[in-house]
Amino acid sequence: MARTTAQSADAAFKKSILNVAAVHNTADFPFYASPRSNTVVFASNIIAEDTKIPTVAPTSPTAGDMFDENGDITTDSELAVIQYNESVMQPWAGTSNNSYYLSSYDGIIIPFNFSDGSYSPQFKANSSTGENIPFGLNSWVFDYMSGVMTFYDGKPSSITNNQVFVAYWTYVGPTGVGTGGAEISTISFSISDLTSAPTGISWNSTNEIVTVTHNLDTAAPNVFISVNSKTLLTDLTIIDSNSFSFELAGDLNKTNNTVSYPEPVNIVVRKL
């Protein structure tokens, strides 16, 4: 039996008016007790660099693996764009084990209809070795905003321990809309070989700080600075707002060639 008109109306009302996910329960209290599923768009829910998500999901990942825009595995969170995840969803109380939820997850879940569909979440009964739960079985619906899965025709018989395993992808790159605006300047240089650095780049061997002095646009002091596609304001210290100088701090030991930023360092400055 497919989801009824009343159930569809119930889900729409909860989502649009109460900002909660629909769970399988005939009582009224789930209107307020269901997991949050915000229709209000926060900056943290906006994918800022969707074009950097690889067109096709990387193959044979393991849980926790992060990948850069080229689809190459990386351990550097500053380069990571997507992450592969595996979790066991637990039943939501009061739903007769017909709704299951992710207790927590990082990033933004990539929906099934993104790109070629290779990022689509995969569900299994009970565990990672359980029986696949194909699309449409028992009229299930997965709410990407809340991480809630609901079986509108009741829990499938293959789920014997009231758990649902899910493998899914999340976007872990920059979020928000603050990276927009006209580009003012781009600087690219190598910390390990500053002899080829452009004018305005200096190295202090005593405190191992790279100082970047660049005339960006003194008439427009409101700028957005990103390093290697990431906002790293905690690692950027403005030392002269008039000349728009700033320092790159952190593990920048040029002598020992240990660099916290991948080479080369790319600094982009845009007007806000």
C-alpha atoms as an extended CHARMM CRD file, in Angstrom:
* protein
*
       272  EXT
         1         1  MET       CA              0.0000000000        0.0000000000        0.0000000000  PROA      1               0.0000000000
         2         2  ALA       CA              1.4340000000        3.3660000000       -1.0200000000  PROA      2               0.0000000000
         3         3  ARG       CA              1.6030000000        6.4120000000        1.2210000000  PROA      3               0.0000000000
         4         4  THR       CA             -1.8700000000        7.8920000000        1.5850000000  PROA      4               0.0000000000
         5         5  THR       CA             -2.9710000000       11.4260000000        0.7860000000  PROA      5               0.0000000000
         6         6  ALA       CA             -3.4570000000       12.0570000000        4.5080000000  PROA      6               0.0000000000
         7         7  GLN       CA              0.1010000000       10.9120000000        5.2620000000  PROA      7               0.0000000000
         8         8  SER       CA              1.4740000000       13.1590000000        2.5070000000  PROA      8               0.0000000000
         9         9  ALA       CA             -0.4720000000       16.1090000000        3.9120000000  PROA      9               0.0000000000
        10        10  ASP       CA              0.8160000000       15.2630000000        7.3920000000  PROA      10              0.0000000000
        11        11  ALA       CA              4.4170000000       15.2630000000        6.1450000000  PROA      11              0.0000000000
        12        12  ALA       CA              3.9490000000       18.5520000000        4.2660000000  PROA      12              0.0000000000
        13        13  PHE       CA              2.3740000000       20.2500000000        7.2730000000  PROA      13              0.0000000000
        14        14  LYS       CA              5.1350000000       19.1370000000        9.6310000000  PROA      14              0.0000000000
        15        15  LYS       CA              7.8880000000       20.1460000000        7.2020000000  PROA      15              0.0000000000
        16        16  SER       CA              6.5400000000       23.5190000000        6.0780000000  PROA      16              0.0000000000
        17        17  ILE       CA              4.8060000000       24.7710000000        9.2210000000  PROA      17              0.0000000000
        18        18  LEU       CA              6.4730000000       23.0830000000       12.1960000000  PROA      18              0.0000000000
        19        19  ASN       CA              9.9420000000       22.4470000000       10.7180000000  PROA      19              0.0000000000
        20        20  VAL       CA             10.0080000000       18.8250000000       11.8800000000  PROA      20              0.0000000000
        21        21  ALA       CA             10.3860000000       15.5410000000       10.0390000000  PROA      21              0.0000000000
        22        22  ALA       CA              7.3980000000       13.2410000000        9.5690000000  PROA      22              0.0000000000
        23        23  VAL       CA              7.5610000000        9.9790000000       11.5050000000  PROA      23              0.0000000000
        24        24  HSD       CA              5.1620000000        7.0580000000       11.2770000000  PROA      24              0.0000000000
        25        25  ASN       CA              2.7160000000        7.6600000000       14.1080000000  PROA      25              0.0000000000
        26        26  THR       CA             -1.0010000000        8.4070000000       14.2240000000  PROA      26              0.0000000000
        27        27  ALA       CA             -0.7830000000       10.4040000000       17.4340000000  PROA      27              0.0000000000
        28        28  ASP       CA             -0.6220000000       14.1950000000       17.4350000000  PROA      28              0.0000000000
        29        29  PHE       CA              2.4320000000       14.5440000000       19.6450000000  PROA      29              0.0000000000
        30        30  PRO       CA              4.9580000000       13.7690000000       16.8670000000  PROA      30              0.0000000000
        31        31  PHE       CA              4.0260000000       17.1340000000       15.3740000000  PROA      31              0.0000000000
        32        32  TYR       CA              6.2510000000       18.5820000000       18.0870000000  PROA      32              0.0000000000
        33        33  ALA       CA              8.4560000000       15.6590000000       19.0970000000  PROA      33              0.0000000000
        34        34  SER       CA              9.7980000000       14.6750000000       15.6690000000  PROA      34              0.0000000000
        35        35  PRO       CA             13.4210000000       15.4560000000       14.7470000000  PROA      35              0.0000000000
        36        36  ARG       CA             14.0560000000       18.9510000000       13.4680000000  PROA      36              0.0000000000
        37        37  SER       CA             13.9340000000       19.3930000000        9.6780000000  PROA      37              0.0000000000
        38        38  ASN       CA             14.3700000000       23.0920000000        9.0920000000  PROA      38              0.0000000000
        39        39  THR       CA             12.9380000000       24.7890000000        6.0310000000  PROA      39              0.0000000000
        40        40  VAL       CA             14.7060000000       27.9660000000        7.1420000000  PROA      40              0.0000000000
        41        41  VAL       CA             18.0150000000       28.0990000000        5.2580000000  PROA      41              0.0000000000
        42        42  PHE       CA             21.0130000000       28.7980000000        7.4670000000  PROA      42              0.0000000000
        43        43  ALA       CA             24.4270000000       29.7160000000        6.0920000000  PROA      43              0.0000000000
        44        44  SER       CA             25.7500000000       26.3820000000        7.3720000000  PROA      44              0.0000000000
        45        45  ASN       CA             23.1950000000       24.5950000000        5.1460000000  PROA      45              0.0000000000
        46        46  ILE       CA             24.3620000000       26.2780000000        1.9300000000  PROA      46              0.0000000000
        47        47  ILE       CA             26.9240000000       24.4580000000       -0.2200000000  PROA      47              0.0000000000
        48        48  ALA       CA             29.2830000000       27.2380000000       -1.2810000000  PROA      48              0.0000000000
        49        49  GLU       CA             31.3530000000       25.2540000000       -3.7790000000  PROA      49              0.0000000000
        50        50  ASP       CA             29.1180000000       22.6260000000       -5.3540000000  PROA      50              0.0000000000
        51        51  THR       CA             31.1920000000       22.6790000000       -8.5550000000  PROA      51              0.0000000000
        52        52  LYS       CA             34.0780000000       21.1660000000       -6.6040000000  PROA      52              0.0000000000
        53        53  ILE       CA             32.1120000000       18.0330000000       -5.7330000000  PROA      53              0.0000000000
        54        54  PRO       CA             33.4170000000       15.3070000000       -8.0800000000  PROA      54              0.0000000000
        55        55  THR       CA             30.8480000000       14.4350000000      -10.7430000000  PROA      55              0.0000000000
        56        56  VAL       CA             31.0680000000       10.7350000000       -9.8740000000  PROA      56              0.0000000000
        57        57  ALA       CA             31.4340000000        9.4460000000       -6.3100000000  PROA      57              0.0000000000
        58        58  PRO       CA             34.8480000000        7.8450000000       -5.6010000000  PROA      58              0.0000000000
        59        59  THR       CA             34.8110000000        4.0530000000       -5.6590000000  PROA      59              0.0000000000
        60        60  SER       CA             35.5560000000        1.6270000000       -2.7970000000  PROA      60              0.0000000000
        61        61  PRO       CA             35.6920000000        4.1830000000        0.0370000000  PROA      61              0.0000000000
        62        62  THR       CA             35.8540000000        3.2640000000        3.6920000000  PROA      62              0.0000000000
        63        63  ALA       CA             33.9570000000        5.0020000000        6.4780000000  PROA      63              0.0000000000
        64        64  GLY       CA             35.4640000000        8.3680000000        7.3470000000  PROA      64              0.0000000000
        65        65  ASP       CA             37.4020000000        8.7940000000        4.0950000000  PROA      65              0.0000000000
        66        66  MET       CA             37.5730000000       12.3820000000        2.8310000000  PROA      66              0.0000000000
        67        67  PHE       CA             38.1750000000       13.3670000000       -0.7870000000  PROA      67              0.0000000000
        68        68  ASP       CA             39.2650000000       16.5620000000       -2.5350000000  PROA      68              0.0000000000
        69        69  GLU       CA             37.7630000000       18.1520000000       -5.6330000000  PROA      69              0.0000000000
        70        70  ASN       CA             39.7140000000       15.7770000000       -7.8640000000  PROA      70              0.0000000000
        71        71  GLY       CA             38.2410000000       12.7350000000       -6.1580000000  PROA      71              0.0000000000
        72        72  ASP       CA             41.5590000000       11.9120000000       -4.4940000000  PROA      72              0.0000000000
        73        73  ILE       CA             41.5820000000       10.7670000000       -0.8890000000  PROA      73              0.0000000000
        74        74  THR       CA             42.9560000000       13.3100000000        1.5980000000  PROA      74              0.0000000000
        75        75  THR       CA             43.4930000000       13.6060000000        5.3180000000  PROA      75              0.0000000000
        76        76  ASP       CA             43.6200000000       17.3960000000        5.1460000000  PROA      76              0.0000000000
        77        77  SER       CA             40.2800000000       18.8280000000        6.2500000000  PROA      77              0.0000000000
        78        78  GLU       CA             41.1660000000       22.0980000000        4.5170000000  PROA      78              0.0000000000
        79        79  LEU       CA             41.2320000000       20.3420000000        1.1320000000  PROA      79              0.0000000000
        80        80  ALA       CA             38.3680000000       17.9360000000        1.7600000000  PROA      80              0.0000000000
        81        81  VAL       CA             35.1510000000       18.5160000000       -0.1720000000  PROA      81              0.0000000000
        82        82  ILE       CA             33.2160000000       15.2910000000        0.4610000000  PROA      82              0.0000000000
        83        83  GLN       CA             33.2560000000       12.5360000000        3.0800000000  PROA      83              0.0000000000
        84        84  TYR       CA             31.9980000000        8.9480000000        2.9990000000  PROA      84              0.0000000000
        85        85  ASN       CA             30.0490000000        7.8390000000        6.0780000000  PROA      85              0.0000000000
        86        86  GLU       CA             28.5190000000        4.6740000000        7.4770000000  PROA      86              0.0000000000
        87        87  SER       CA             26.0600000000        4.7010000000       10.3770000000  PROA      87              0.0000000000
        88        88  VAL       CA             23.4240000000        2.5680000000       12.0770000000  PROA      88              0.0000000000
        89        89  MET       CA             20.0870000000        4.3360000000       12.3540000000  PROA      89              0.0000000000
        90        90  GLN       CA             18.0470000000        3.7800000000       15.4760000000  PROA      90              0.0000000000
        91        91  PRO       CA             14.2260000000        3.6490000000       15.7610000000  PROA      91              0.0000000000
        92        92  TRP       CA             12.4600000000        6.8720000000       16.7190000000  PROA      92              0.0000000000
        93        93  ALA       CA             10.4870000000        6.4210000000       19.9260000000  PROA      93              0.0000000000
        94        94  GLY       CA              6.7330000000        6.0610000000       19.5790000000  PROA      94              0.0000000000
        95        95  THR       CA              6.7310000000        5.0530000000       15.9080000000  PROA      95              0.0000000000
        96        96  SER       CA              6.3780000000        1.2600000000       16.3560000000  PROA      96              0.0000000000
        97        97  ASN       CA              9.8610000000        0.9490000000       14.7920000000  PROA      97              0.0000000000
        98        98  ASN       CA              8.6480000000        2.3760000000       11.4950000000  PROA      98              0.0000000000
        99        99  SER       CA             10.9030000000        5.4780000000       11.5810000000  PROA      99              0.0000000000
       100       100  TYR       CA             14.6910000000        5.5740000000       12.0390000000  PROA      100             0.0000000000
       101       101  TYR       CA             17.1390000000        8.4350000000       12.4850000000  PROA      101             0.0000000000
       102       102  LEU       CA             20.8050000000        9.3630000000       12.3320000000  PROA      102             0.0000000000
       103       103  SER       CA             21.8270000000       10.4720000000       15.8120000000  PROA      103             0.0000000000
       104       104  SER       CA             24.4960000000       12.7990000000       14.4180000000  PROA      104             0.0000000000
       105       105  TYR       CA             26.4560000000       13.5480000000       11.2790000000  PROA      105             0.0000000000
       106       106  ASP       CA             28.8910000000       16.1700000000       10.0090000000  PROA      106             0.0000000000
       107       107  GLY       CA             28.4470000000       18.2230000000        6.8780000000  PROA      107             0.0000000000
       108       108  ILE       CA             25.4830000000       18.3090000000        4.4950000000  PROA      108             0.0000000000
       109       109  ILE       CA             24.0430000000       15.0060000000        3.2600000000  PROA      109             0.0000000000
       110       110  ILE       CA             24.3000000000       14.7980000000       -0.5380000000  PROA      110             0.0000000000
       111       111  PRO       CA             20.8570000000       13.8280000000       -1.9430000000  PROA      111             0.0000000000
       112       112  PHE       CA             20.1650000000       10.9050000000       -4.2800000000  PROA      112             0.0000000000
       113       113  ASN       CA             19.4520000000       13.1160000000       -7.3050000000  PROA      113             0.0000000000
       114       114  PHE       CA             22.8110000000       14.9160000000       -7.2650000000  PROA      114             0.0000000000
       115       115  SER       CA             24.8350000000       14.4690000000      -10.4660000000  PROA      115             0.0000000000
       116       116  ASP       CA             24.6840000000       10.8890000000      -11.8160000000  PROA      116             0.0000000000
       117       117  GLY       CA             23.1290000000        9.4020000000       -8.6760000000  PROA      117             0.0000000000
       118       118  SER       CA             26.3120000000        7.6990000000       -7.4720000000  PROA      118             0.0000000000
       119       119  TYR       CA             26.1050000000        9.6800000000       -4.2060000000  PROA      119             0.0000000000
       120       120  SER       CA             22.7060000000        8.1980000000       -3.3700000000  PROA      120             0.0000000000
       121       121  PRO       CA             22.4950000000        6.7880000000        0.1880000000  PROA      121             0.0000000000
       122       122  GLN       CA             22.4150000000        3.0000000000        0.3980000000  PROA      122             0.0000000000
       123       123  PHE       CA             20.2710000000        1.3540000000        3.0730000000  PROA      123             0.0000000000
       124       124  LYS       CA             20.5020000000       -2.1700000000        4.5040000000  PROA      124             0.0000000000
       125       125  ALA       CA             18.5060000000       -4.0420000000        7.1070000000  PROA      125             0.0000000000
       126       126  ASN       CA             20.1480000000       -4.4900000000       10.5230000000  PROA      126             0.0000000000
       127       127  SER       CA             23.8480000000       -4.0070000000        9.6040000000  PROA      127             0.0000000000
       128       128  SER       CA             26.3890000000       -3.4560000000        6.8130000000  PROA      128             0.0000000000
       129       129  THR       CA             26.0220000000       -7.1190000000        5.8300000000  PROA      129             0.0000000000
       130       130  GLY       CA             22.2220000000       -7.0660000000        5.8820000000  PROA      130             0.0000000000
       131       131  GLU       CA             19.7470000000       -7.2490000000        3.0400000000  PROA      131             0.0000000000
       132       132  ASN       CA             19.5500000000       -4.2320000000        0.7530000000  PROA      132             0.0000000000
       133       133  ILE       CA             16.5300000000       -1.9790000000        1.1950000000  PROA      133             0.0000000000
       134       134  PRO       CA             15.6380000000       -0.9740000000       -2.3760000000  PROA      134             0.0000000000
       135       135  PHE       CA             14.0690000000        2.3430000000       -3.2520000000  PROA      135             0.0000000000
       136       136  GLY       CA             10.3110000000        2.3180000000       -2.6480000000  PROA      136             0.0000000000
       137       137  LEU       CA             10.1960000000       -0.7380000000       -0.3900000000  PROA      137             0.0000000000
       138       138  ASN       CA              7.2860000000       -0.2580000000        2.0200000000  PROA      138             0.0000000000
       139       139  SER       CA              6.9510000000        3.3140000000        0.7090000000  PROA      139             0.0000000000
       140       140  TRP       CA             10.0130000000        4.5770000000        2.5750000000  PROA      140             0.0000000000
       141       141  VAL       CA             11.0190000000        8.2430000000        2.5040000000  PROA      141             0.0000000000
       142       142  PHE       CA             14.3520000000        9.6910000000        3.6590000000  PROA      142             0.0000000000
       143       143  ASP       CA             14.4550000000       13.2820000000        4.9120000000  PROA      143             0.0000000000
       144       144  TYR       CA             17.9260000000       14.6310000000        4.0670000000  PROA      144             0.0000000000
       145       145  MET       CA             17.5920000000       17.6780000000        6.3040000000  PROA      145             0.0000000000
       146       146  SER       CA             16.9300000000       15.6720000000        9.4700000000  PROA      146             0.0000000000
       147       147  GLY       CA             18.4550000000       12.2800000000        8.6450000000  PROA      147             0.0000000000
       148       148  VAL       CA             15.1290000000       10.5000000000        9.2560000000  PROA      148             0.0000000000
       149       149  MET       CA             13.8870000000        7.4570000000        7.3010000000  PROA      149             0.0000000000
       150       150  THR       CA             10.2040000000        6.5160000000        7.5290000000  PROA      150             0.0000000000
       151       151  PHE       CA              8.4620000000        3.3690000000        6.2410000000  PROA      151             0.0000000000
       152       152  TYR       CA              4.8760000000        4.3950000000        5.5400000000  PROA      152             0.0000000000
       153       153  ASP       CA              3.7810000000        0.8020000000        4.9320000000  PROA      153             0.0000000000
       154       154  GLY       CA              5.4160000000       -0.4590000000        8.1060000000  PROA      154             0.0000000000
       155       155  LYS       CA              8.8330000000       -1.8500000000        8.8840000000  PROA      155             0.0000000000
       156       156  PRO       CA             10.0560000000       -4.4160000000        6.3000000000  PROA      156             0.0000000000
       157       157  SER       CA             10.2730000000       -7.9990000000        7.5400000000  PROA      157             0.0000000000
       158       158  SER       CA             14.0140000000       -8.0140000000        6.7510000000  PROA      158             0.0000000000
       159       159  ILE       CA             14.6390000000       -5.6050000000        9.6530000000  PROA      159             0.0000000000
       160       160  THR       CA             14.8320000000       -7.9940000000       12.5780000000  PROA      160             0.0000000000
       161       161  ASN       CA             16.8000000000       -6.0280000000       15.1750000000  PROA      161             0.0000000000
       162       162  ASN       CA             15.1430000000       -2.6170000000       14.6850000000  PROA      162             0.0000000000
       163       163  GLN       CA             18.2080000000       -1.0440000000       13.0960000000  PROA      163             0.0000000000
       164       164  VAL       CA             18.8840000000        0.3070000000        9.6170000000  PROA      164             0.0000000000
       165       165  PHE       CA             22.4070000000        0.5880000000        8.2400000000  PROA      165             0.0000000000
       166       166  VAL       CA             23.0650000000        3.5110000000        5.8920000000  PROA      166             0.0000000000
       167       167  ALA       CA             26.0720000000        4.4260000000        3.7680000000  PROA      167             0.0000000000
       168       168  TYR       CA             25.9590000000        8.0390000000        2.6200000000  PROA      168             0.0000000000
       169       169  TRP       CA             28.0530000000       11.0060000000        1.4540000000  PROA      169             0.0000000000
       170       170  THR       CA             28.2810000000       14.4270000000        3.0070000000  PROA      170             0.0000000000
       171       171  TYR       CA             29.5950000000       17.7130000000        1.6750000000  PROA      171             0.0000000000
       172       172  VAL       CA             32.2570000000       19.0200000000        4.0850000000  PROA      172             0.0000000000
       173       173  GLY       CA             33.5840000000       21.9720000000        2.0990000000  PROA      173             0.0000000000
       174       174  PRO       CA             32.9490000000       25.6860000000        2.6320000000  PROA      174             0.0000000000
       175       175  THR       CA             29.3830000000       26.7400000000        3.3970000000  PROA      175             0.0000000000
       176       176  GLY       CA             27.4870000000       30.0120000000        3.3080000000  PROA      176             0.0000000000
       177       177  VAL       CA             27.3150000000       32.8720000000        0.8500000000  PROA      177             0.0000000000
       178       178  GLY       CA             30.1770000000       35.0400000000        2.1080000000  PROA      178             0.0000000000
       179       179  THR       CA             32.5970000000       34.0040000000       -0.6130000000  PROA      179             0.0000000000
       180       180  GLY       CA             30.8240000000       35.9740000000       -3.2980000000  PROA      180             0.0000000000
       181       181  GLY       CA             31.7660000000       39.3320000000       -4.7510000000  PROA      181             0.0000000000
       182       182  ALA       CA             34.2800000000       40.5540000000       -7.2910000000  PROA      182             0.0000000000
       183       183  GLU       CA             37.7080000000       39.0110000000       -7.1140000000  PROA      183             0.0000000000
       184       184  ILE       CA             40.3240000000       41.6060000000       -6.2590000000  PROA      184             0.0000000000
       185       185  SER       CA             43.5290000000       39.6360000000       -6.2270000000  PROA      185             0.0000000000
       186       186  THR       CA             45.0070000000       36.1400000000       -6.4150000000  PROA      186             0.0000000000
       187       187  ILE       CA             48.4570000000       35.2450000000       -5.0880000000  PROA      187             0.0000000000
       188       188  SER       CA             50.1180000000       31.8810000000       -5.5290000000  PROA      188             0.0000000000
       189       189  PHE       CA             53.4250000000       30.9400000000       -3.9470000000  PROA      189             0.0000000000
       190       190  SER       CA             55.3900000000       28.0860000000       -2.3870000000  PROA      190             0.0000000000
       191       191  ILE       CA             56.3630000000       28.2830000000        1.2640000000  PROA      191             0.0000000000
       192       192  SER       CA             59.0730000000       25.6660000000        0.8120000000  PROA      192             0.0000000000
       193       193  ASP       CA             60.6750000000       27.7600000000       -1.9610000000  PROA      193             0.0000000000
       194       194  LEU       CA             60.0400000000       31.4240000000       -1.3440000000  PROA      194             0.0000000000
       195       195  THR       CA             62.8150000000       32.4250000000       -3.7590000000  PROA      195             0.0000000000
       196       196  SER       CA             60.1780000000       32.2210000000       -6.5010000000  PROA      196             0.0000000000
       197       197  ALA       CA             57.5240000000       34.0590000000       -4.5050000000  PROA      197             0.0000000000
       198       198  PRO       CA             56.0230000000       37.2140000000       -6.0430000000  PROA      198             0.0000000000
       199       199  THR       CA             56.8500000000       40.6970000000       -4.8170000000  PROA      199             0.0000000000
       200       200  GLY       CA             55.3020000000       41.4170000000       -1.4630000000  PROA      200             0.0000000000
       201       201  ILE       CA             55.9850000000       37.9850000000        0.0750000000  PROA      201             0.0000000000
       202       202  SER       CA             58.5400000000       37.9350000000        2.8890000000  PROA      202             0.0000000000
       203       203  TRP       CA             59.8270000000       35.2230000000        5.2420000000  PROA      203             0.0000000000
       204       204  ASN       CA             60.8530000000       35.7590000000        8.8480000000  PROA      204             0.0000000000
       205       205  SER       CA             63.1880000000       32.9120000000        9.7280000000  PROA      205             0.0000000000
       206       206  THR       CA             63.1270000000       33.7890000000       13.4340000000  PROA      206             0.0000000000
       207       207  ASN       CA             59.4480000000       33.2300000000       14.1100000000  PROA      207             0.0000000000
       208       208  GLU       CA             58.7660000000       31.3380000000       10.8780000000  PROA      208             0.0000000000
       209       209  ILE       CA             56.0150000000       33.6410000000        9.7110000000  PROA      209             0.0000000000
       210       210  VAL       CA             55.1620000000       34.4050000000        6.1140000000  PROA      210             0.0000000000
       211       211  THR       CA             54.0330000000       38.0030000000        5.5950000000  PROA      211             0.0000000000
       212       212  VAL       CA             52.0020000000       38.9400000000        2.5440000000  PROA      212             0.0000000000
       213       213  THR       CA             51.8400000000       42.6100000000        1.6110000000  PROA      213             0.0000000000
       214       214  HSD       CA             49.6060000000       43.3540000000       -1.3210000000  PROA      214             0.0000000000
       215       215  ASN       CA             47.7530000000       46.4530000000       -2.5000000000  PROA      215             0.0000000000
       216       216  LEU       CA             44.3090000000       45.0470000000       -2.8720000000  PROA      216             0.0000000000
       217       217  ASP       CA             41.8700000000       47.9230000000       -2.8500000000  PROA      217             0.0000000000
       218       218  THR       CA             42.2740000000       50.4990000000       -0.1140000000  PROA      218             0.0000000000
       219       219  ALA       CA             38.9350000000       52.0170000000       -1.0410000000  PROA      219             0.0000000000
       220       220  ALA       CA             37.0990000000       48.7840000000       -0.2070000000  PROA      220             0.0000000000
       221       221  PRO       CA             38.3270000000       47.5060000000        3.1630000000  PROA      221             0.0000000000
       222       222  ASN       CA             35.5620000000       44.8700000000        3.4350000000  PROA      222             0.0000000000
       223       223  VAL       CA             37.1920000000       41.8490000000        1.8560000000  PROA      223             0.0000000000
       224       224  PHE       CA             36.9570000000       38.0880000000        2.1050000000  PROA      224             0.0000000000
       225       225  ILE       CA             40.2800000000       36.2320000000        2.2620000000  PROA      225             0.0000000000
       226       226  SER       CA             40.5120000000       32.5240000000        1.4940000000  PROA      226             0.0000000000
       227       227  VAL       CA             43.5320000000       30.2560000000        1.4940000000  PROA      227             0.0000000000
       228       228  ASN       CA             43.3600000000       27.1950000000       -0.7460000000  PROA      228             0.0000000000
       229       229  SER       CA             39.5860000000       27.5680000000       -1.1140000000  PROA      229             0.0000000000
       230       230  LYS       CA             39.0520000000       27.6860000000        2.6480000000  PROA      230             0.0000000000
       231       231  THR       CA             38.3850000000       30.5940000000        4.9580000000  PROA      231             0.0000000000
       232       232  LEU       CA             41.2440000000       30.5280000000        7.4310000000  PROA      232             0.0000000000
       233       233  LEU       CA             40.7650000000       33.7500000000        9.3270000000  PROA      233             0.0000000000
       234       234  THR       CA             42.0870000000       32.0380000000       12.4620000000  PROA      234             0.0000000000
       235       235  ASP       CA             45.3970000000       31.5330000000       10.6470000000  PROA      235             0.0000000000
       236       236  LEU       CA             45.4620000000       34.9950000000        9.1010000000  PROA      236             0.0000000000
       237       237  THR       CA             46.5540000000       37.9480000000       11.1700000000  PROA      237             0.0000000000
       238       238  ILE       CA             45.9420000000       41.4010000000        9.6790000000  PROA      238             0.0000000000
       239       239  ILE       CA             48.9800000000       43.4730000000       10.5980000000  PROA      239             0.0000000000
       240       240  ASP       CA             48.3440000000       46.6040000000        8.5420000000  PROA      240             0.0000000000
       241       241  SER       CA             44.8020000000       47.3300000000        7.4150000000  PROA      241             0.0000000000
       242       242  ASN       CA             45.8950000000       50.3300000000        5.3390000000  PROA      242             0.0000000000
       243       243  SER       CA             48.2180000000       48.3450000000        3.0840000000  PROA      243             0.0000000000
       244       244  PHE       CA             46.2230000000       45.1430000000        3.4370000000  PROA      244             0.0000000000
       245       245  SER       CA             49.0920000000       43.1240000000        4.8080000000  PROA      245             0.0000000000
       246       246  PHE       CA             48.4840000000       39.8660000000        6.5990000000  PROA      246             0.0000000000
       247       247  GLU       CA             50.4690000000       37.0110000000        8.0490000000  PROA      247             0.0000000000
       248       248  LEU       CA             50.2010000000       33.2640000000        7.5770000000  PROA      248             0.0000000000
       249       249  ALA       CA             50.7950000000       31.6880000000       10.9630000000  PROA      249             0.0000000000
       250       250  GLY       CA             51.0140000000       28.0530000000       11.9490000000  PROA      250             0.0000000000
       251       251  ASP       CA             53.4740000000       25.2730000000       11.1140000000  PROA      251             0.0000000000
       252       252  LEU       CA             55.3770000000       27.0420000000        8.3570000000  PROA      252             0.0000000000
       253       253  ASN       CA             58.9140000000       25.8020000000        8.9730000000  PROA      253             0.0000000000
       254       254  LYS       CA             60.5960000000       26.5990000000        5.6570000000  PROA      254             0.0000000000
       255       255  THR       CA             63.9520000000       25.2300000000        6.8070000000  PROA      255             0.0000000000
       256       256  ASN       CA             62.5770000000       21.7820000000        7.6340000000  PROA      256             0.0000000000
       257       257  ASN       CA             60.0680000000       21.9940000000        4.7900000000  PROA      257             0.0000000000
       258       258  THR       CA             57.1040000000       21.1740000000        7.0570000000  PROA      258             0.0000000000
       259       259  VAL       CA             54.1400000000       23.1020000000        5.7730000000  PROA      259             0.0000000000
       260       260  SER       CA             50.6150000000       23.0910000000        7.1480000000  PROA      260             0.0000000000
       261       261  TYR       CA             49.1570000000       24.2360000000        3.8180000000  PROA      261             0.0000000000
       262       262  PRO       CA             49.4340000000       22.1220000000        0.6570000000  PROA      262             0.0000000000
       263       263  GLU       CA             51.7590000000       23.5310000000       -1.9630000000  PROA      263             0.0000000000
       264       264  PRO       CA             51.3540000000       25.8900000000       -3.6000000000  PROA      264             0.0000000000
       265       265  VAL       CA             49.5500000000       28.3080000000       -1.3160000000  PROA      265             0.0000000000
       266       266  ASN       CA             46.7800000000       30.1050000000       -3.1820000000  PROA      266             0.0000000000
       267       267  ILE       CA             45.3500000000       33.2390000000       -1.6020000000  PROA      267             0.0000000000
       268       268  VAL       CA             42.2330000000       34.7800000000       -3.1170000000  PROA      268             0.0000000000
       269       269  VAL       CA             40.7730000000       38.0750000000       -1.9460000000  PROA      269             0.0000000000
       270       270  ARG       CA             37.2690000000       39.2120000000       -2.9450000000  PROA      270             0.0000000000
       271       271  LYS       CA             35.1250000000       42.2120000000       -2.1510000000  PROA      271             0.0000000000
       272       272  LEU       CA             32.2600000000       41.3960000000        0.1940000000  PROA      272             0.0000000000
